[in-house]
């Protein structure tokens, strides 16, 4: 089955290809960079992902830290 591309999905992304720990560490790093004043475009270039993916991961981490429901349905 081939997934249809959408905002926030990189072409190279395979569903669930990274361990949850690695994914959580990446979200934390992105959140910390955003807190230091970097925008999502700069962060995306630093960690070599699309800007939409950076925004999605930032939003998920922000929701986790504020104990809010994620608009993406991911809470971990």
NORRAHU-V761460 format. One record per residue. N is the residue number from 1. RES is the residue in one small letter. PHI is phi in radians with two decimals (999 if undefined). NEAR is the number of other C-alpha atoms within 12 Angstrom. Layout:
BEGIN
n	res	phi	near
N	RES	PHI	NEAR
N	RES	PHI	NEAR
END
This chain:
BEGIN
n	res	phi	near
1	x	999	5
2	x	-1.78	8
3	x	-1.38	12
4	x	-1.41	13
5	x	-1.20	13
6	x	-2.61	13
7	x	-1.04	15
8	x	1.71	22
9	x	-1.92	21
10	x	-1.40	21
11	x	-1.05	16
12	x	-1.47	14
13	x	-1.17	18
14	x	-1.88	15
15	x	-1.00	17
16	x	1.02	10
17	x	-1.35	11
18	x	-1.77	13
19	x	-1.19	13
20	x	-1.08	15
21	x	-1.12	13
22	x	-1.11	14
23	x	-1.10	24
24	x	-1.12	23
25	x	-1.11	18
26	x	-1.16	28
27	x	-1.09	32
28	x	-1.09	25
29	x	-1.07	24
30	x	-1.11	37
31	x	-1.08	30
32	x	-1.12	21
33	x	-1.10	24
34	x	-1.10	25
35	x	-1.13	16
36	x	-1.43	13
37	x	1.89	13
38	x	-1.34	20
39	x	-1.57	21
40	x	-1.12	29
41	x	-1.14	22
42	x	-1.13	21
43	x	-1.09	30
44	x	-1.03	29
45	x	-1.14	18
46	x	-1.12	19
47	x	-1.78	19
48	x	1.04	18
49	x	-2.34	25
50	x	-1.29	25
51	x	-1.12	24
52	x	-1.14	23
53	x	-1.19	31
54	x	-1.05	36
55	x	-1.13	30
56	x	-1.09	30
57	x	-1.17	39
58	x	-1.09	37
59	x	-1.12	30
60	x	-1.08	30
61	x	-1.16	33
62	x	-1.07	28
63	x	-1.09	23
64	x	-1.06	23
65	x	-1.24	19
66	x	-1.75	12
67	x	0.97	13
68	x	-1.87	17
69	x	-1.22	17
70	x	-1.44	20
71	x	-1.18	17
72	x	-1.69	20
73	x	1.31	14
74	x	-2.02	19
75	x	-2.34	22
76	x	-2.80	24
END
